Amino acid sequence: MLGKQRFEEMNKMKIGTITFHCAYNFGSALQTYALKKYLTDLGHDVHVIDYRSEDFRNYWIFRKYGIKSFAVDLLFLPGNLRRRNSFQTFWHKHFNLTNHTYEGVDTDLQMAQDLKDFDAFICGSDQIWNLDCTLGPVPPFFLSFAPDSTKKIAYAPSMSHARFEEKNFTAKDKKRISGWLNRFDSVSVREISVAGQFQDLTDKSIVETLDPTLLLDLKDYRHIQAPELPKKLKKGKYIFAYTLWPNKDMVKYIDELAAERNLTIVYYSRNPIHYKAHSINVWGIGPADFLTLIDKAACVVSNSFHATVFSILYGKPFLTFGTEKSSSRMKTLLTKLGLSEEHLLPPDFEGGTRIKPFVSKLDVARLNELRATSEQFLKMALA
């Protein structure tokens, strides 16, 4: 027993992860939790680096974009405050954040100084390498601050697009990204189908790994989900309609399905969505409530990658509306897991409710094979 303990202590590493942990987005928060949880279970001392990129200002209670944005923020203040509190409570409970919050122009230098005692840094997952999302490369998301002597690993960042807008991927950007990639010890992405833009910039082999949320078992999520549903909701009596980008065809489909099945529509949106059927807006909830809403729903209709992931893990009947930007990664997810592509509808689906949310039995053996490859990548990278 003592020998095993000494072995674990010798192999224990201090690891810093960096990603979009602070976005008020359920998928961002849960993928951050999943990677931190997985690495901690391996016996490592894991900290989420509390880095706030320029994009974080979109989540300020008052965004300071002008009089119009101030008026909008004031109108939605109560819900926005609930949302902020819900997410920050989740972060502080589950992330083991660094003591200092990093933001501003001198971020790289300060991070390099403060975090020099770390053994390894891991960037990923989420869309930290989607340059159209970040409006060009964000240096810390490429571990620009990490010393040469520290292990540098990319785990499943998503590039999302096969081709970035030229203004976000200039010749200068390519040169900088090439330099950063060549400093990595190991590089993986979430969707290898769109990795060509970066593979052309480095001799490092880029491989595909699972989104971190798929590294954990359902019991790991049941452990952190909210113990009860929000008030006025009953198990199995509602559709959870998680629409990141609502469109009229999706709203119409959800309305018709709710009327047909006599179900309440539960949705999450700062701006009210005017459904004809009875609906409840749960704007302000946090990641723990999100998991419970999926767990207790009669079915889930979404256009979200992570709502799709958790619908699969929780074994719920679901349908996913594709979008121009997300359809390819949704299809990749279903194909990887051996699930029916009939779960994925086109953004402009107008087929009424002839196609209904349904359950596809998850092939656990197949998922475990995929996990094994991703787990091996991480373990080899950290060895």
Protein Blocks (a to p, Z undefined) as FASTA:
>chain_A
ZZmmmmmmmmpccddddddflbccfklmmmmmmmmmmmmmnopacdddddddfklmmmpm
blonajklmmmmmmmmmmmmmmmmmmmmmmmmmnopafbdcedjklmmmmmmmmmmpfbd
cededjlllmklnopaafklnopmpcfklccddehiaekiabdcfklmcfklmmmmmmmm
mmpmbdcdfblklmmmmmmmpcbdcdddddfklmpcfklmmmmmcfbdcehiaehiaccd
ddfbacfklmmmmmmmmmmnopacddddfbacddfbdcddfehiafklmmmmmmmpmbdc
dfbfklmmmmmmnopacdddddfklmmmmmmmmmmnopafklpccfklcghjmbccdddd
ddfklmmmmmmmmmmmmmmmmZZ
